[in-house]
Amino acid sequence: MGVIKFILVTLLILYVIRIILRLVFPYVLKSLFSKVHQQAENHQRQQQKKPEGSISIDYMPPQPKSGNADKLGDFVDYEEVK
């Protein structure tokens, strides 16, 4: 008797969750898509504000350290002693 009761309660809970998801899921998707759409519009507006022919640099690679090997110091060769 306990197994049948457990199965019925489990099926009832799954059915309620299924109904709730059918009601809530469309609203969640609608809000998610509206946020993505809003971000795309904001990005497009920012791109249009730049005057034609302007140049923007997004990434500058790091410059190698300029220096002469003589100024770096003394390098000493070593031998491994066993």
KEBA-927766 format. One line per field, with one value per residue: residue in three letters; x, y, z of N, C-alpha, C, O, CB in turn. Coordinates in Angstrom, 3 decimals, padded with zeros to 6 digits, always signed. Atoms other than C-alpha are relative to their C-alpha. Glycine has a CB too. Example, Ala and Ser with C-alpha at 12.3 -4.5 7.8 and 13.67 -1.06 7.14 Angstrom:
2
residuo [ala_ser]
neast [+000.890_-000.820]
nnorth [-001.190_-001.190]
nup [+000.000_-000.060]
caeast [+012.300_+013.670]
canorth [-004.500_-001.060]
caup [+007.800_+007.140]
ceast [+000.900_-000.770]
cnorth [+001.200_+001.090]
cup [+000.000_+000.730]
oeast [+001.936_-000.261]
onorth [+001.181_+002.198]
oup [+000.665_+000.899]
cbeast [-000.992_+000.414]
cbnorth [+000.027_+000.462]
cbup [+001.246_-001.415]
***
This chain:
82
residuo [met_gly_val_ile_lys_phe_ile_leu_val_thr_leu_leu_ile_leu_tyr_val_ile_arg_ile_ile_leu_arg_leu_val_phe_pro_tyr_val_leu_lys_ser_leu_phe_ser_lys_val_his_gln_gln_ala_glu_asn_his_gln_arg_gln_gln_gln_lys_lys_pro_glu_gly_ser_ile_ser_ile_asp_tyr_met_pro_pro_gln_pro_lys_ser_gly_asn_ala_asp_lys_leu_gly_asp_phe_val_asp_tyr_glu_glu_val_lys]
neast [+000.821_-000.894_-000.636_+001.008_+000.160_-001.209_+000.079_+001.032_-000.493_-001.048_+000.652_+000.697_-001.014_-000.516_+001.052_+000.078_-001.200_+000.183_+000.957_-000.658_-000.976_+000.711_+000.476_-001.093_-001.064_+000.108_-000.338_-001.451_-000.601_+000.315_-000.864_-001.369_-000.164_+000.080_-001.282_-000.983_+000.358_-000.359_-001.455_-000.394_+000.329_-000.966_-001.282_+000.125_-000.001_-001.365_-000.775_+000.428_-000.416_-001.339_-000.001_-000.550_-001.435_-000.739_-000.694_-000.072_-000.884_+000.508_-001.047_-001.378_-000.877_-001.029_-001.270_-001.119_-000.890_-001.156_-001.211_-001.169_-000.453_-001.112_+000.537_+000.800_-000.798_-000.963_+000.491_-001.093_+000.221_-000.308_-000.122_+000.631_-000.977_+000.646]
nnorth [-001.198_-001.153_-000.202_-000.612_-001.386_-000.706_-000.195_-000.999_-001.320_-000.395_-000.394_-001.261_-001.067_-000.218_-000.639_-001.403_-000.674_-000.144_-001.099_-001.258_-000.332_-000.462_-001.356_-000.922_+000.051_-001.035_-001.321_-000.037_-000.146_-001.329_-000.978_+000.257_-000.506_-001.465_-000.511_+000.175_-000.964_-001.336_-000.108_-000.119_-001.363_-000.913_+000.177_-000.581_-001.465_-000.426_+000.103_-001.053_-001.311_-000.311_-000.625_+000.832_-000.175_-000.001_+001.250_+000.339_+001.128_+000.704_+000.774_-000.366_+001.042_-000.557_-000.312_+000.719_-000.876_-000.391_-000.033_+000.613_+001.145_-000.430_-000.718_+000.886_+000.546_+001.038_+001.362_+000.893_+001.390_+000.864_+001.424_+000.799_+000.829_+001.189]
nup [+000.000_-000.087_+001.306_+000.871_-000.468_+000.432_+001.448_+000.280_-000.436_+000.946_+001.259_-000.243_-000.074_+001.354_+000.780_-000.441_+000.520_+001.448_+000.215_-000.375_+001.042_+001.198_-000.229_-000.312_+001.001_+001.046_-000.535_-000.191_+001.328_+000.524_-000.666_+000.429_+001.363_+000.004_-000.483_+001.069_+001.044_-000.502_+000.047_+001.405_+000.426_-000.620_+000.687_+001.335_-000.156_-000.289_+001.234_+000.917_-000.498_+000.472_+001.323_+001.056_+000.195_-001.257_-000.276_-001.422_-000.254_-001.165_-000.652_+000.293_-000.535_-000.887_+000.646_-000.616_-000.751_+000.801_-000.818_+000.609_-000.787_-000.852_-001.154_-000.825_-001.086_+000.340_+000.014_-000.332_+000.311_-001.135_+000.263_-001.024_-000.682_-000.550]
caeast [+000.000_+002.907_+004.463_+001.233_+000.853_+004.458_+003.935_+000.696_+002.283_+005.290_+003.070_+000.991_+004.105_+005.472_+002.133_+002.014_+005.599_+004.727_+001.734_+003.783_+006.543_+004.022_+002.754_+006.095_+008.463_+007.013_+007.368_+010.952_+011.815_+010.073_+012.038_+015.297_+014.785_+013.791_+017.017_+019.120_+017.242_+017.783_+021.518_+021.783_+020.014_+022.312_+025.366_+024.079_+023.426_+026.961_+028.361_+026.346_+027.559_+031.092_+031.758_+032.626_+036.336_+037.200_+039.555_+039.259_+041.856_+040.472_+043.684_+047.269_+049.817_+052.322_+055.559_+058.675_+061.078_+063.656_+067.104_+070.545_+071.956_+074.993_+072.798_+070.971_+073.840_+076.465_+075.604_+077.751_+078.002_+077.975_+078.910_+076.972_+079.093_+078.211]
canorth [+000.000_+002.317_+001.816_+002.715_+005.838_+006.828_+006.368_+008.393_+011.253_+011.265_+011.385_+014.173_+016.223_+015.713_+016.732_+019.928_+020.799_+020.234_+022.610_+025.268_+025.061_+025.444_+028.643_+030.153_+029.105_+031.414_+034.460_+033.583_+033.173_+036.421_+038.375_+036.702_+037.506_+041.086_+041.580_+040.200_+042.371_+045.463_+044.752_+044.324_+047.647_+049.410_+047.942_+049.026_+052.567_+052.789_+051.655_+054.294_+057.169_+056.914_+059.282_+057.716_+057.187_+057.136_+054.475_+052.701_+050.335_+047.705_+045.823_+046.942_+044.115_+044.594_+046.177_+044.065_+045.453_+047.433_+046.926_+045.929_+042.573_+044.392_+046.390_+043.354_+042.179_+039.490_+035.937_+033.205_+029.721_+026.928_+023.295_+020.670_+018.924_+015.344]
caup [+000.000_+000.787_-002.649_-004.436_-002.291_-003.045_-006.799_-006.769_-004.779_-007.114_-010.209_-008.669_-007.886_-011.406_-012.910_-010.809_-011.775_-015.429_-015.208_-013.420_-016.037_-018.855_-017.241_-016.177_-018.991_-021.704_-019.440_-018.592_-022.270_-023.178_-020.558_-021.591_-025.282_-024.497_-022.519_-025.368_-027.864_-025.687_-025.415_-029.188_-029.757_-027.283_-028.990_-032.403_-031.152_-029.799_-033.140_-035.012_-032.801_-034.161_-037.033_-040.341_-040.856_-037.156_-035.928_-032.617_-031.230_-028.886_-028.132_-027.918_-027.652_-024.848_-025.965_-025.461_-022.931_-024.733_-023.351_-024.335_-023.219_-021.804_-019.425_-018.031_-015.832_-015.714_-016.618_-015.118_-016.590_-014.057_-013.989_-012.161_-009.560_-008.662]
ceast [+000.864_+000.642_-000.963_-000.196_+001.195_-000.050_-001.038_+000.444_+001.070_-000.591_-000.736_+000.978_+000.564_-001.024_-000.117_+001.206_-000.134_-000.949_+000.654_+001.008_-000.673_-000.491_+001.150_+001.030_-000.146_+000.363_+001.497_+000.698_-000.237_+000.907_+001.450_+000.246_-000.088_+001.297_+001.066_-000.249_+000.409_+001.521_+000.488_-000.307_+000.982_+001.356_-000.039_+000.004_+001.404_+000.857_-000.350_+000.454_+001.382_-000.076_+000.697_+001.476_+000.783_+000.579_-000.020_+000.847_-000.469_+001.102_+001.358_+000.887_+001.072_+001.315_+001.109_+000.912_+001.214_+001.205_+001.100_+000.450_+001.145_-000.510_-000.754_+000.783_+000.927_-000.665_+001.186_-000.390_+000.366_+000.104_-000.621_+001.032_-000.728_+000.790]
cnorth [+001.259_+000.319_+000.693_+001.466_+000.843_+000.304_+001.054_+001.405_+000.497_+000.454_+001.320_+001.173_+000.301_+000.713_+001.482_+000.780_+000.240_+001.160_+001.344_+000.407_+000.481_+001.432_+001.000_+000.089_+001.042_+001.400_+000.145_+000.179_+001.389_+001.053_-000.175_+000.558_+001.520_+000.614_-000.089_+001.004_+001.418_+000.192_+000.149_+001.403_+001.008_-000.090_+000.646_+001.526_+000.526_-000.049_+001.140_+001.372_+000.392_+000.668_-000.894_+000.318_+000.012_-001.388_-000.229_-001.254_-000.655_-000.714_+000.492_-001.101_+000.625_+000.184_-000.806_+000.988_+000.327_+000.093_-000.736_-001.140_+000.390_+000.665_-000.914_-000.600_-001.079_-001.360_-000.925_-001.420_-000.824_-001.425_-000.756_-000.934_-001.176_-000.548]
cup [+000.000_-001.336_-000.952_+000.378_-000.443_-001.487_-000.349_+000.399_-000.964_-001.329_+000.151_+000.042_-001.387_-000.883_+000.362_-000.514_-001.500_-000.318_+000.309_-001.068_-001.277_+000.158_+000.132_-001.133_-001.115_+000.497_+000.217_-001.344_-000.580_+000.641_-000.423_-001.402_-000.057_+000.504_-001.083_-001.120_+000.415_-000.062_-001.437_-000.524_+000.585_-000.690_-001.386_+000.079_+000.267_-001.261_-000.951_+000.456_-000.487_-001.363_-001.016_-000.188_+001.290_+000.244_+001.498_+000.145_+001.289_+000.773_-000.449_+000.572_+000.888_-000.738_+000.672_+000.712_-000.859_+000.936_-000.722_+000.905_+000.932_+001.278_+000.967_+001.161_-000.494_+000.077_+000.201_-000.382_+001.222_-000.470_+001.145_+000.599_+000.632_+001.151]
oeast [+000.515_+000.884_-000.568_-000.322_+001.029_+000.273_-000.790_+000.197_+001.085_-000.157_-000.722_+000.710_+000.737_-000.657_-000.274_+001.056_+000.271_-000.692_+000.493_+001.079_-000.148_-000.597_+001.036_+001.572_+000.856_+000.958_+002.062_+001.625_+000.657_+001.425_+002.169_+001.259_+000.594_+001.717_+001.832_+000.690_+000.922_+001.991_+001.430_+000.490_+001.418_+002.011_+000.936_+000.595_+001.785_+001.723_+000.519_+000.493_+001.713_-000.806_+001.556_+001.869_+002.012_+000.038_+000.277_+000.712_-000.466_+000.979_+001.622_+000.865_+001.521_+001.715_+001.152_+001.057_+001.915_+001.151_+000.860_+000.332_+001.314_+000.158_-001.087_+000.166_+000.981_-001.430_+002.195_-001.450_+001.262_-000.432_-000.482_+001.717_-001.708_+000.400]
onorth [+002.275_+001.485_+001.583_+002.328_+001.979_+001.420_+001.896_+002.362_+001.676_+001.462_+002.146_+002.232_+001.467_+001.557_+002.328_+001.913_+001.290_+001.938_+002.309_+001.582_+001.368_+002.161_+002.136_+001.166_+001.654_+002.179_+001.214_+000.981_+001.968_+001.927_+000.811_+001.215_+002.147_+001.656_+000.854_+001.581_+002.184_+001.259_+000.900_+001.970_+001.923_+000.928_+001.262_+002.192_+001.579_+000.805_+001.613_+002.288_+001.578_+000.206_-001.704_+001.484_+000.082_-002.397_+000.675_-002.205_-000.035_-000.906_+000.629_-001.335_+001.741_-000.663_-000.891_+002.139_-000.552_+000.748_-001.596_-001.041_-000.222_+000.606_-000.492_-001.049_-001.389_-001.641_-000.821_-001.904_-000.463_-001.807_-000.380_-001.660_-000.997_-001.553]
oup [-000.602_-001.646_-001.705_-000.491_-000.887_-001.893_-001.212_-000.336_-001.316_-001.887_-000.761_-000.526_-001.744_-001.701_-000.518_-000.971_-002.000_-001.237_-000.439_-001.430_-001.950_-000.828_-000.329_-001.378_-001.486_-000.246_-000.017_-001.460_-001.198_-000.054_-000.585_-001.640_-000.868_+000.003_-001.280_-001.670_-000.400_-000.457_-001.691_-001.272_-000.114_-000.915_-001.815_-000.770_-000.245_-001.456_-001.685_-000.366_-000.497_-002.240_-000.669_-000.212_+001.249_-000.209_+002.280_-000.624_+002.352_+001.983_-001.643_+001.781_+000.628_-001.536_+001.900_+000.301_-001.360_+001.977_-001.568_+002.126_+001.986_+002.310_+002.075_+002.127_-001.684_+001.000_-000.495_+000.016_+001.986_-001.510_+002.309_-000.123_+001.355_+001.745]
cbeast [-000.933_+001.074_+000.466_-001.347_-000.149_+001.249_-000.333_-001.287_+000.568_+000.969_-000.974_-000.788_+001.146_+000.395_-001.342_-000.075_+001.271_-000.544_-001.263_+000.700_+000.873_-001.180_-000.862_+000.688_+000.043_-001.411_-000.739_+000.496_-000.557_-001.487_-000.121_+000.296_-001.048_-001.179_+000.449_-000.048_-001.522_-000.513_+000.649_-000.721_-001.433_+000.149_+000.349_-001.286_-000.938_+000.617_-000.250_-001.502_-000.026_+000.865_+000.682_-000.773_+000.259_-000.909_+001.459_-001.427_+001.506_-001.053_-000.156_+000.369_+000.652_+000.207_+000.303_+000.796_+000.431_-000.251_-000.244_+001.149_+000.440_+000.916_-000.915_-000.568_-000.887_+001.222_-000.753_+000.359_+000.816_-001.061_+001.472_-001.196_+000.787_-000.172]
cbnorth [-000.001_-000.245_-001.347_-000.766_+000.048_-000.823_-001.319_-000.360_-000.067_-001.160_-001.087_-000.074_-000.400_-001.335_-000.713_+000.089_-000.837_-001.313_-000.192_-000.136_-001.206_-000.919_+000.040_-000.433_-001.368_+000.021_+000.248_-001.291_-001.055_+000.346_-000.124_-001.506_-000.610_+000.480_-000.772_-001.439_-000.056_+000.198_-001.223_-001.064_+000.361_-000.310_-001.500_-000.499_+000.420_-000.880_-001.357_-000.014_+000.013_-001.269_+001.375_+000.202_+001.260_+000.431_+000.024_-000.211_+000.446_-000.990_-001.495_+001.415_-000.810_-000.904_+001.529_-000.805_-000.655_+001.366_-000.618_+001.044_-001.141_+000.967_+001.106_-001.096_-000.543_+000.057_-000.321_+000.094_-000.436_+000.127_-000.413_-000.785_+000.815_-001.066]
cbup [+001.205_+001.037_-000.598_+000.092_+001.549_+000.324_-000.704_+000.728_+001.448_-000.232_-000.465_+001.311_+000.965_-000.635_+000.226_+001.550_+000.294_-000.608_+000.879_+001.373_-000.306_-000.304_+001.245_+001.285_-000.608_-000.557_+001.312_+000.699_-000.947_+000.252_+001.522_+000.033_-000.914_+000.860_+001.244_-000.551_-000.292_+001.462_+000.655_-000.858_+000.415_+001.497_-000.121_-000.690_+001.143_+001.097_-000.682_-000.145_+001.507_-000.065_+000.052_-001.315_-000.740_+001.179_-000.546_+000.614_+000.092_-000.419_-000.301_+000.597_-001.145_+001.220_+000.069_-001.061_+001.341_-000.749_+001.395_-000.218_-000.924_-000.766_-000.467_-000.844_+001.092_+000.932_-001.323_+001.502_-001.240_+001.101_-000.200_-000.567_+001.067_-001.063]
***
